[in-house]
Amino acid sequence: MNQAIQFPDREHWDERQSAVCFPALVHGMQLTCAISGETIAARFGGETSRQWLELFLENRWDLEEEASELIRNQQEDNQGWVWLS
């Protein structure tokens, strides 16, 4: 596990982005990571934002590992967000 990337337990559903958003601390700097409800539904199921947040929590470790890989590969978008697909 890379100690330079940490994921605090502060995930939330962002209605505007239609995504579960969660912070990543990278060498003390905060990045926002996100996975859309549509992507969660395609990968894990669910039909509502509440279900998608629950599915995120159930699959948290795998999703954080995926986010870590994207961060290491500097895959941030123009706003500095890391989106899982």
MARVEXKOL-909797 format. One record per residue: residue number from 1; x, y, z of N, C-alpha, C in turn. Coordinates in pm, whole numbers, padded with zeros to 5 digits. Example, Ala and Ser with C-alpha at 12.3 -4.5 7.8 and 13.67 -1.06 7.14 Angstrom:
R;vexpa;n.u;n.v;n.w;ca.u;ca.v;ca.w;c.u;c.v;c.w
R;1;01319;-00569;00780;01230;-00450;00780;01320;-00330;00780
R;2;01285;-00225;00708;01367;-00106;00714;01290;00003;00787
END
This chain:
R;vexpa;n.u;n.v;n.w;ca.u;ca.v;ca.w;c.u;c.v;c.w
R;1;00084;-00118;00000;00000;00000;00000;00089;00125;00000
R;2;00055;00217;-00083;00131;00342;-00093;00084;00436;00018
R;3;00170;00462;00115;00134;00548;00227;00118;00694;00186
R;4;00167;00732;00070;00156;00871;00025;00014;00904;-00022
R;5;-00069;00803;-00050;-00207;00825;-00093;-00298;00766;00014
R;6;-00381;00852;00073;-00474;00808;00177;-00615;00849;00138
R;7;-00711;00768;00182;-00852;00794;00151;-00931;00805;00281
R;8;-00957;00928;00327;-01040;00946;00447;-01182;00897;00419
R;9;-01251;00856;00523;-01390;00808;00510;-01485;00927;00504
R;10;-01485;00998;00392;-01572;01115;00375;-01640;01114;00239
R;11;-01683;00997;00197;-01752;00987;00069;-01893;01044;00083
R;12;-01946;01094;-00028;-02082;01147;-00029;-02137;01142;-00172
R;13;-02268;01146;-00181;-02335;01154;-00310;-02344;01302;-00348
R;14;-02294;01337;-00465;-02301;01474;-00516;-02407;01475;-00625
R;15;-02519;01537;-00592;-02633;01541;-00685;-02597;01612;-00814
R;16;-02522;01721;-00804;-02485;01799;-00923;-02399;01718;-01020
R;17;-02307;01640;-00965;-02219;01558;-01049;-02280;01421;-01081
R;18;-02388;01384;-01012;-02449;01250;-01023;-02343;01143;-00999
R;19;-02269;01161;-00888;-02156;01073;-00861;-02130;01062;-00711
R;20;-02070;00949;-00674;-02014;00936;-00540;-01877;01003;-00547
R;21;-01855;01099;-00460;-01729;01172;-00454;-01658;01134;-00325
R;22;-01526;01122;-00333;-01449;01087;-00214;-01311;01149;-00225
R;23;-01258;01197;-00111;-01129;01265;-00114;-01013;01167;-00112
R;24;-00903;01212;-00168;-00775;01141;-00159;-00672;01243;-00113
R;25;-00592;01204;-00016;-00482;01289;00028;-00355;01234;-00034
R;26;-00290;01317;-00115;-00169;01278;-00187;-00057;01369;-00140
R;27;00034;01312;-00062;00144;01391;-00005;00091;01516;00065
R;28;-00022;01500;00136;-00081;01610;00211;-00174;01700;00132
R;29;-00180;01687;00002;-00270;01767;-00082;-00398;01687;-00109
R;30;-00512;01756;-00107;-00638;01687;-00130;-00679;01691;-00277
R;31;-00717;01575;-00328;-00776;01560;-00461;-00918;01508;-00441
R;32;-01004;01534;-00536;-01138;01476;-00535;-01143;01364;-00636
R;33;-01188;01248;-00589;-01210;01133;-00677;-01360;01113;-00688
R;34;-01404;01057;-00799;-01547;01038;-00819;-01573;00919;-00910
R;35;-01691;00861;-00889;-01740;00756;-00978;-01889;00785;-00998
R;36;-01931;00793;-01122;-02070;00830;-01151;-02165;00717;-01110
R;37;-02288;00758;-01082;-02392;00659;-01052;-02411;00563;-01168
R;38;-02402;00615;-01288;-02416;00532;-01409;-02307;00424;-01413
R;39;-02185;00461;-01378;-02074;00365;-01377;-02093;00262;-01266
R;40;-02135;00307;-01148;-02160;00212;-01039;-02270;00114;-01079
R;41;-02377;00165;-01140;-02488;00079;-01183;-02440;-00023;-01284
R;42;-02357;00019;-01378;-02307;-00074;-01481;-02216;-00180;-01419
R;43;-02138;-00142;-01319;-02041;-00234;-01261;-02098;-00321;-01149
R;44;-02188;-00262;-01066;-02231;-00331;-00945;-02383;-00344;-00930
R;45;-02459;-00269;-01010;-02605;-00271;-00997;-02655;-00147;-00927
R;46;-02776;-00156;-00877;-02839;-00045;-00806;-02911;00049;-00901
R;47;-03011;00119;-00843;-03094;00209;-00925;-03106;00349;-00868
R;48;-03064;00368;-00743;-03081;00499;-00679;-02948;00546;-00621
R;49;-02940;00675;-00593;-02817;00729;-00535;-02785;00664;-00401
R;50;-02885;00632;-00323;-02864;00565;-00194;-02800;00427;-00215
R;51;-02852;00352;-00312;-02795;00220;-00343;-02654;00234;-00397
R;52;-02629;00333;-00480;-02496;00351;-00537;-02394;00385;-00430
R;53;-02433;00466;-00333;-02342;00496;-00222;-02314;00370;-00141
R;54;-02416;00288;-00115;-02397;00161;-00044;-02306;00068;-00123
R;55;-02325;00062;-00254;-02240;-00024;-00338;-02096;00028;-00340
R;56;-02080;00160;-00339;-01945;00216;-00329;-01879;00166;-00201
R;57;-01950;00176;-00088;-01894;00134;00040;-01859;-00015;00040
R;58;-01944;-00097;-00020;-01917;-00241;-00027;-01792;-00272;-00110
R;59;-01763;-00189;-00207;-01651;-00212;-00299;-01539;-00110;-00282
R;60;-01540;-00043;-00168;-01448;00067;-00139;-01302;00032;-00164
R;61;-01252;-00080;-00113;-01109;-00112;-00123;-01065;-00124;-00269
R;62;-01146;-00192;-00349;-01111;-00206;-00491;-01116;-00071;-00563
R;63;-01216;00010;-00532;-01229;00141;-00597;-01118;00235;-00554
R;64;-01078;00228;-00428;-00965;00311;-00383;-00835;00267;-00450
R;65;-00817;00138;-00470;-00698;00090;-00539;-00697;00139;-00684
R;66;-00813;00135;-00747;-00825;00187;-00884;-00795;00337;-00889
R;67;-00848;00412;-00792;-00821;00556;-00785;-00672;00581;-00762
R;68;-00609;00500;-00677;-00465;00515;-00651;-00385;00501;-00780
R;69;-00423;00404;-00860;-00353;00381;-00988;-00371;00502;-01081
R;70;-00492;00555;-01087;-00517;00673;-01171;-00437;00793;-01121
R;71;-00429;00809;-00989;-00353;00920;-00931;-00205;00904;-00964
R;72;-00152;00785;-00946;-00011;00760;-00977;00020;00789;-01125
R;73;-00078;00765;-01211;-00061;00789;-01355;-00106;00930;-01395
R;74;-00133;01014;-01298;-00170;01155;-01319;-00287;01169;-01417
R;75;-00395;01100;-01388;-00512;01099;-01475;-00621;01197;-01430
R;76;-00584;01311;-01373;-00681;01411;-01330;-00741;01480;-01453
R;77;-00867;01523;-01438;-00929;01600;-01548;-00890;01747;-01536
R;78;-00951;01833;-01618;-00916;01976;-01619;-00944;02047;-01487
R;79;-01037;01994;-01408;-01068;02053;-01278;-00987;01989;-01165
R;80;-00900;01895;-01198;-00818;01828;-01097;-00887;01711;-01030
R;81;-00997;01664;-01085;-01069;01549;-01032;-01019;01421;-01098
R;82;-01027;01313;-01023;-00994;01180;-01074;-01125;01103;-01086
R;83;-01161;01066;-01210;-01287;00995;-01236;-01260;00849;-01265
R;84;-01328;00761;-01191;-01320;00618;-01218;-01421;00586;-01327
R;85;-01383;00499;-01419;-01476;00464;-01527;-01502;00315;-01530
END
